[in-house]
């Protein structure tokens, strides 16, 4: 009891000092709360498919590899990307991946996601609807039709719609092609923001024929075949250099 009374008397005597200590503690707690709130703010890009040219197609090539036919995998995604995070941010890069069948027991237990970098499309994507033509925008690429480029900067809550196009740079052969289940192919979409953070989502995408894909753009699958050339090599040799080991 005496100790409690002494403590009360000490507080009465040193009230100014206690007020200063309480003020500093309150100030520190407020500063720490604001600091952790600030570092916790970050963008979060949430992609989803919307109705339009979203598909995977296998484009056959005229190039032969050891007498075998070759092909190129093409992915088109018509996306709605929303920034559902707590801070504004920009998209630095977008890539897409598909899984291919294992060719050995060792490969069966490994991750078989084959990533493709975003590719420049040779033309806009469009579709005839009655007497009108619907032209689809790009997320990042400049449109040939509108002479405009999609914005990669997202404010909090902002949504951008557009196409991202992916075309395998290397030709493949045999069973090195996406795994199809019930007409759908699982595509892993990876968005990297300007802070280096990854935003990943796996999306089922329908497989379509080349003819159906080219209803949106007649240049589907032609970007790398149009630009691929190696000085000092014949087209056949240059093409064979780009073919990785596939599986039959």
C-alpha positions as CSV (number, residue, x, y, z in Angstrom):
1,X,0.0,0.0,0.0
2,X,2.9,2.3,0.9
3,X,4.5,1.6,-2.4
4,X,1.3,2.5,-4.3
5,X,1.0,5.8,-2.5
6,X,4.7,6.6,-3.2
7,X,4.1,5.9,-6.9
8,X,1.1,8.2,-7.0
9,X,3.1,11.0,-5.2
10,X,6.0,10.5,-7.7
11,X,3.6,10.9,-10.6
12,X,2.1,14.1,-9.2
13,X,5.6,15.5,-8.7
14,X,6.8,14.5,-12.2
15,X,3.6,15.1,-14.2
16,X,5.5,17.2,-16.8
17,X,8.0,14.4,-17.5
18,X,5.3,11.8,-17.8
19,X,3.3,13.9,-20.2
20,X,6.4,14.2,-22.4
21,X,7.0,10.5,-22.3
22,X,3.4,9.7,-23.2
23,X,3.5,12.2,-26.1
24,X,6.7,10.7,-27.5
25,X,5.2,7.1,-27.2
26,X,2.0,8.3,-29.0
27,X,4.1,10.0,-31.7
28,X,6.2,6.8,-32.2
29,X,3.1,4.6,-32.5
30,X,1.6,6.9,-35.0
31,X,4.8,7.1,-37.1
32,X,5.2,3.3,-37.0
33,X,1.5,2.8,-38.0
34,X,1.9,5.2,-41.0
35,X,5.2,3.5,-42.0
36,X,3.8,0.0,-42.0
37,X,0.7,1.2,-43.8
38,X,2.9,2.8,-46.5
39,X,5.1,-0.2,-47.1
40,X,2.0,-2.4,-47.2
41,X,0.6,-0.5,-50.1
42,X,1.2,-2.2,-53.5
43,X,-0.6,-2.8,-56.8
44,X,-2.3,-6.0,-57.4
45,X,-3.1,-6.9,-61.0
46,X,-6.0,-9.2,-61.4
47,X,-6.6,-10.5,-65.0
48,X,-9.7,-12.2,-66.4
49,X,-10.8,-13.2,-69.8
50,X,-13.6,-11.3,-71.6
51,X,-15.5,-12.4,-74.7
52,X,-13.5,-12.0,-77.8
53,X,-10.3,-13.4,-79.4
54,X,-9.0,-15.6,-76.6
55,X,-7.5,-18.8,-77.9
56,X,-4.6,-21.1,-78.4
57,X,-3.8,-22.4,-81.9
58,X,-1.0,-24.5,-83.5
59,X,0.3,-23.0,-86.7
60,X,2.0,-25.6,-89.0
61,X,5.3,-24.6,-90.6
62,X,6.7,-25.4,-94.0
63,X,10.0,-26.0,-92.4
64,X,11.1,-29.7,-91.9
65,X,13.3,-30.9,-89.1
66,X,15.0,-34.2,-89.8
67,X,12.1,-34.9,-92.1
68,X,9.4,-34.2,-89.5
69,X,6.7,-31.5,-89.6
70,X,7.1,-28.5,-87.3
71,X,4.7,-26.1,-85.8
72,X,4.5,-22.9,-83.8
73,X,2.3,-22.3,-80.7
74,X,0.3,-19.0,-80.7
75,X,-1.7,-17.6,-77.8
76,X,-4.1,-14.7,-77.9
77,X,-5.8,-13.4,-74.7
78,X,-8.4,-10.7,-74.6
79,X,-8.1,-9.6,-71.1
80,X,-9.7,-7.3,-68.5
81,X,-6.9,-6.3,-66.1
82,X,-7.9,-4.6,-62.8
83,X,-5.6,-3.0,-60.2
84,X,-7.3,-4.4,-57.1
85,X,-4.3,-3.4,-54.8
86,X,-3.8,-0.5,-52.5
87,X,-1.4,1.5,-54.7
88,X,-1.0,2.6,-58.3
89,X,1.4,0.7,-60.5
90,X,2.6,0.0,-64.0
91,X,2.9,-3.3,-66.0
92,X,6.5,-4.0,-66.9
93,X,6.1,-7.2,-68.8
94,X,3.5,-10.0,-69.6
95,X,4.3,-13.6,-70.5
96,X,2.2,-16.7,-70.9
97,X,3.0,-20.4,-70.5
98,X,1.5,-23.7,-71.4
99,X,2.3,-27.3,-70.3
100,X,3.5,-29.9,-72.7
101,X,3.4,-33.7,-72.2
102,X,6.4,-35.3,-70.5
103,X,8.8,-37.3,-72.6
104,X,10.5,-39.2,-69.8
105,X,9.9,-40.2,-66.2
106,X,12.3,-37.5,-65.0
107,X,10.5,-34.9,-66.9
108,X,7.1,-36.1,-65.5
109,X,8.1,-34.8,-62.0
110,X,9.5,-31.5,-63.3
111,X,7.6,-28.2,-64.0
112,X,6.9,-28.3,-67.7
113,X,5.6,-24.7,-68.1
114,X,6.9,-23.3,-71.3
115,X,6.8,-19.5,-71.1
116,X,6.4,-17.3,-74.2
117,X,7.2,-13.6,-74.1
118,X,4.6,-11.1,-75.4
119,X,5.0,-10.8,-79.1
120,X,4.3,-7.9,-81.5
121,X,1.2,-8.7,-83.6
122,X,1.5,-7.7,-87.3
123,X,-2.0,-6.3,-87.5
124,X,-5.0,-5.3,-85.4
125,X,-7.5,-8.0,-84.3
126,X,-10.9,-7.4,-85.8
127,X,-14.2,-9.2,-86.5
128,X,-17.0,-8.5,-88.9
129,X,-20.3,-8.1,-87.1
130,X,-23.1,-7.5,-89.6
131,X,-22.3,-4.3,-91.5
132,X,-19.8,-3.2,-88.9
133,X,-16.2,-4.1,-88.0
134,X,-15.3,-4.6,-84.3
135,X,-11.6,-3.7,-83.7
136,X,-10.1,-4.9,-80.5
137,X,-7.5,-2.8,-78.6
138,X,-4.2,-4.0,-77.3
139,X,-3.1,-3.8,-73.6
140,X,0.5,-2.7,-74.4
141,X,1.0,-2.6,-78.2
142,X,0.2,0.3,-80.4
143,X,-2.9,-0.1,-82.6
144,X,-2.5,0.2,-86.3
145,X,-6.2,1.2,-86.7
146,X,-6.5,3.8,-83.9
147,X,-2.9,5.0,-84.0
148,X,-2.9,4.8,-80.2
149,X,-1.2,2.7,-77.6
150,X,-2.7,1.1,-74.5
151,X,-1.7,2.5,-71.2
152,X,0.3,0.3,-68.8
153,X,-0.3,2.6,-65.8
154,X,-3.1,1.6,-63.5
155,X,-4.6,3.8,-60.7
156,X,-6.2,2.0,-57.7
157,X,-9.4,0.4,-59.0
158,X,-8.7,1.1,-62.6
159,X,-9.4,-1.5,-65.3
160,X,-7.9,-1.8,-68.8
161,X,-9.2,-4.1,-71.5
162,X,-7.1,-5.4,-74.4
163,X,-5.3,-8.1,-76.2
164,X,-2.0,-9.6,-75.4
165,X,-0.5,-11.8,-78.1
166,X,2.2,-14.5,-77.7
167,X,3.9,-16.4,-80.5
168,X,6.6,-19.1,-79.9
169,X,9.8,-17.9,-81.3
170,X,11.2,-21.4,-81.8
171,X,9.6,-24.0,-83.9
172,X,8.7,-27.3,-82.3
173,X,7.9,-30.8,-83.5
174,X,6.3,-34.0,-82.4
175,X,4.4,-34.0,-79.1
176,X,5.9,-30.7,-77.9
177,X,2.6,-28.9,-77.9
178,X,0.1,-27.8,-75.3
179,X,-1.9,-30.4,-73.3
180,X,-5.5,-30.1,-74.2
181,X,-8.3,-31.3,-71.9
182,X,-12.0,-31.0,-73.0
183,X,-11.0,-28.5,-75.7
184,X,-9.3,-26.2,-73.2
185,X,-5.6,-25.5,-72.5
186,X,-4.4,-24.2,-69.1
187,X,-2.4,-21.0,-69.7
188,X,-0.3,-19.5,-66.9
189,X,-0.3,-15.7,-67.2
190,X,2.5,-13.9,-65.5
191,X,2.4,-10.1,-65.1
192,X,5.5,-8.4,-63.7
193,X,4.9,-4.8,-62.4
194,X,7.4,-2.0,-62.3
195,X,8.4,-3.0,-58.7
196,X,9.4,-6.5,-59.9
197,X,6.5,-8.2,-58.2
198,X,4.8,-11.1,-60.0
199,X,1.1,-11.5,-60.5
200,X,0.2,-15.0,-61.7
201,X,-3.1,-16.6,-62.7
202,X,-3.9,-19.8,-64.5
203,X,-6.7,-19.4,-67.0
204,X,-8.3,-22.1,-69.2
205,X,-8.3,-21.0,-72.8
206,X,-10.0,-22.8,-75.8
207,X,-8.0,-24.4,-78.5
208,X,-9.1,-23.3,-82.0
209,X,-8.0,-24.1,-85.6
210,X,-5.7,-21.8,-87.5
211,X,-8.6,-20.9,-89.8
212,X,-10.8,-19.9,-86.9
213,X,-7.9,-17.8,-85.3
214,X,-7.2,-16.0,-88.6
215,X,-10.8,-14.8,-88.7
216,X,-9.5,-12.2,-86.2
217,X,-6.2,-11.5,-87.9
218,X,-4.8,-13.1,-91.1
219,X,-1.3,-12.6,-89.8
220,X,-1.7,-15.0,-86.8
221,X,1.6,-17.0,-86.4
222,X,3.6,-14.9,-88.9
223,X,5.5,-12.5,-86.6
224,X,8.6,-14.6,-86.1
225,X,8.5,-16.2,-89.5
226,X,8.5,-12.7,-91.1
227,X,11.3,-11.4,-89.0
228,X,13.5,-14.4,-88.4
229,X,16.7,-14.2,-90.5
230,X,20.3,-14.9,-89.7
231,X,22.9,-13.2,-91.8
232,X,25.1,-15.6,-93.8
233,X,22.7,-18.5,-93.5
234,X,20.1,-19.8,-95.9
235,X,16.5,-19.6,-94.7
236,X,16.4,-23.4,-94.2
237,X,19.5,-23.4,-92.0
238,X,18.3,-20.4,-90.0
239,X,15.0,-22.1,-89.4
240,X,16.6,-25.4,-88.3
241,X,18.8,-23.5,-85.8
242,X,15.7,-22.3,-84.0
243,X,14.2,-25.7,-83.5
244,X,14.7,-27.1,-80.0
245,X,14.8,-30.8,-79.3
246,X,11.2,-32.0,-79.4
247,X,9.7,-35.4,-78.8
248,X,7.9,-37.9,-81.0
